[in-house]
Amino acid sequence: MDAALIGQGLLSGLLFGGVYSLMAVGLTLIFGVMRVVNFAHGDMMVWGMYLAWMLATRLGVDPYAGFVLCAGGLFVVGFVVQRTLVDRIVDAPHEMQILLMLGVALVLENAALVAFGPDPQRVRSALTASTLWLGPIFVDVGRLVTFGLAVLLTGALYLFLARTPLGRSVRAAADNPYGALVIGTDVRRVYAVAFGIGAACVGAAGALVSPILPFQPAGGLSLSVASFNIVIIGGMGSLLGAFVGGLLVSVAESMGAVFLAPSMKELVSFSLLIAILLFRPAGLFGKGSA
Amino acid sequence: MSERNDPKTLHRRTFLRTAGAVAGTVALGFPAVLRAQAPTVKIGVIHGVTGPLAEPGQACRLGAQMAAEAINAAGGIKSLGGAKLELLLGDTQSKPDVARTEAERLINAGAQLLQGPFSSGDAAAMVPVVQQRRVPFLIDIAAADPITANVAKAVREGQQKVQYVYRNFPTGTMFGQLAVRYFNAIFEEAGVSPKRVVLMYANDLFGQSQSRGFQAAHKAAKPGWDIVEVIPWPEPPSDLSTEVSRAKAARPDIIAPITRPASAQLLLPELAKQRVDIMGVVGPGSPGLYEAGQIAVLKEHLEYVMDSVPWPNFKNPRTRAVADEYAKRSGGKTFDTNSGYSYDGMLVIADALERAKSTDPDVVVDAIKKTRFTGHLMVSAGPVVFNEIGDNPNASTALIQILGQKPVVVWPKEAAQQKAVFPRPKR
């Protein structure tokens, strides 16, 4: 096996992992706070991609700048979805939550199909066409920037949760909603904000990945499944887990494409999932046992 | 809570009941009126118009609808008293299980024939239903060989009595043979002899069948070039950078991709980014490399890309007229492989009904078997006929190349609009 090919696979996997991490961070935040699995997560990401596409094609905004607007847009979507729908089923059994979120996913997917048509799209950015060469190994500048921004955003989210009063309320509501309520936290508002932030993360991830990956309305489900997989590997509700899990899954898939038939690369990430469920059911960074 | 019990509020259940009653009245009432007006033949047209393969699925549906409208406008099926074709539309969502239930649903709704779908996986799932329910089924696109071959085998071995499944589209095997022939012709015309071809394909039923057909044809023809590496990817793919690195490591002269629209959008920019130094990209029969939407998104990445695909015969004035109307109704899309073959499919069905003078499934099947239809719009090697497997051996492809951001036929010579640019200019 060619050493350059292995190095290339490692690097490509690591850089692409930034996107995986960012989408999983959004999902794990929502789950960690509300114990609701957002199955519309991938479809929200697809909407983030389309927002970036509209900004780029209509207003000429590069997605590497436009991602801020996409995150803002998706924050509003997440906030409204939480207030109007999710808030009603926060205490309902999981199967009801899943049905509702799958319903939201269907609506988002088909709304995108009506609005944008079925053709796969891709956003053009000057950055994605440029590459750096380290000897035989190439670095995709678009992916490098995406990776850097994903790390920054995850760091910012961590600081927000750890250092700001609102972030502390979010953590309080996650740890013990009743206790938070008793000491005067507006738990409903905190839930809506947390859902909004989760959606904003995935909106930013969508915008940042839109110059790298083609997207179409039907792409949401596989993104939801990928995020869910990562979050379970990293540990449900753990930010660090989601971040490391994203990198791990991406590198594992990339190595799978190097050493196995590339069509089997997903086998690697799902085998990883099974191994985690068997030997460490709470995930790599999960607290306590499941 | 009190609001929910307020009688003035429109309750969800009340709303659903009312809406259901209205919908029921509409659904039950109107067909009765229509039935009284003229005899109709109900044709279930099933394509994946949502889901990952929605783009080609919608093209297929529009092609079939336009053909049915043209047939009805010309007086319907004359041997059945001018019966009009009534299309019952189904959506596979590009999922085989849904394809199966959609076939069941439309047959229960009275479909007397079925036409469709684009995806081979969907078609394979529909076959058991039509065989069991005895409904003639014309496959207008799905190319994987086993779809018809398995039924033909079951009939030959006496496990089933009648074959209800026919296909007017080249099979994976035929695609492979034509592609190897075109590869050789193009290399010879250019006076070059590439040695190393890397085959990359979407690992679904269609991609597997296409790649097997191509490799088998290559083995049989023993040309002067080798397939040095075969790289499948899961479809839809999330990322193809490592796959492309692997292709590059095989030092290819030619990349032969079998893509879907989304994977083509990943693959081609990645080949450019990683500076894979090749003479050209030549698809042995691949969607995603020529559609107007793909050209708009991929732009220069598609320039000089070649593909061996079924293509409308634009030397036929009728094809040009249909293509103009298609462009108007589809928002500017090209009348191409998918819309074209679905259009032809409906014409073939109408021809069979005309000769059958009946909608009895076995009589219709007999008429389909005796088809010798010359009114088709696609490039082909002769009239539409069906062999013992139920495939049309005259279905053919043309080698097209994207030149000046337009698909142009470059081979076979008699259909060529321009000479191929090969090897492609260095960037």
Chai-1 contact restraints between the chains, C-beta under 6 A:
chainA,res_idxA,chainB,res_idxB,connection_type,confidence,min_distance_angstrom,max_distance_angstrom,comment,restraint_id
A,D2,B,A249,contact,1.0,0.0,6.0,A-B,restraint_1
A,L5,B,S245,contact,1.0,0.0,6.0,A-B,restraint_2
A,L5,B,A249,contact,1.0,0.0,6.0,A-B,restraint_3
A,Q8,B,S245,contact,1.0,0.0,6.0,A-B,restraint_4
A,G9,B,T242,contact,1.0,0.0,6.0,A-B,restraint_5
A,S12,B,S241,contact,1.0,0.0,6.0,A-B,restraint_6
A,S12,B,T242,contact,1.0,0.0,6.0,A-B,restraint_7
A,F16,B,D239,contact,1.0,0.0,6.0,A-B,restraint_8
A,L113,B,T50,contact,1.0,0.0,6.0,A-B,restraint_9
A,P118,B,A54,contact,1.0,0.0,6.0,A-B,restraint_10
A,P118,B,E55,contact,1.0,0.0,6.0,A-B,restraint_11
A,P118,B,Q58,contact,1.0,0.0,6.0,A-B,restraint_12
A,D119,B,E55,contact,1.0,0.0,6.0,A-B,restraint_13
A,D119,B,G293,contact,1.0,0.0,6.0,A-B,restraint_14
A,P120,B,P261,contact,1.0,0.0,6.0,A-B,restraint_15
A,P120,B,A262,contact,1.0,0.0,6.0,A-B,restraint_16
A,P120,B,Q265,contact,1.0,0.0,6.0,A-B,restraint_17
A,R122,B,Q265,contact,1.0,0.0,6.0,A-B,restraint_18
A,R122,B,V297,contact,1.0,0.0,6.0,A-B,restraint_19
A,T131,B,K273,contact,1.0,0.0,6.0,A-B,restraint_20
A,F138,B,Q274,contact,1.0,0.0,6.0,A-B,restraint_21
A,P214,B,A262,contact,1.0,0.0,6.0,A-B,restraint_22
A,P214,B,Q265,contact,1.0,0.0,6.0,A-B,restraint_23
A,A218,B,G51,contact,1.0,0.0,6.0,A-B,restraint_24
A,A218,B,P52,contact,1.0,0.0,6.0,A-B,restraint_25
A,S254,B,T242,contact,1.0,0.0,6.0,A-B,restraint_26
A,A257,B,T242,contact,1.0,0.0,6.0,A-B,restraint_27
A,A257,B,E243,contact,1.0,0.0,6.0,A-B,restraint_28
A,V258,B,T242,contact,1.0,0.0,6.0,A-B,restraint_29
A,A261,B,P232,contact,1.0,0.0,6.0,A-B,restraint_30
A,P262,B,I231,contact,1.0,0.0,6.0,A-B,restraint_31
A,P262,B,W233,contact,1.0,0.0,6.0,A-B,restraint_32
A,P262,B,E243,contact,1.0,0.0,6.0,A-B,restraint_33
A,S263,B,N203,contact,1.0,0.0,6.0,A-B,restraint_34
A,S263,B,P232,contact,1.0,0.0,6.0,A-B,restraint_35
A,S263,B,W233,contact,1.0,0.0,6.0,A-B,restraint_36
A,S263,B,P234,contact,1.0,0.0,6.0,A-B,restraint_37
A,E266,B,P234,contact,1.0,0.0,6.0,A-B,restraint_38
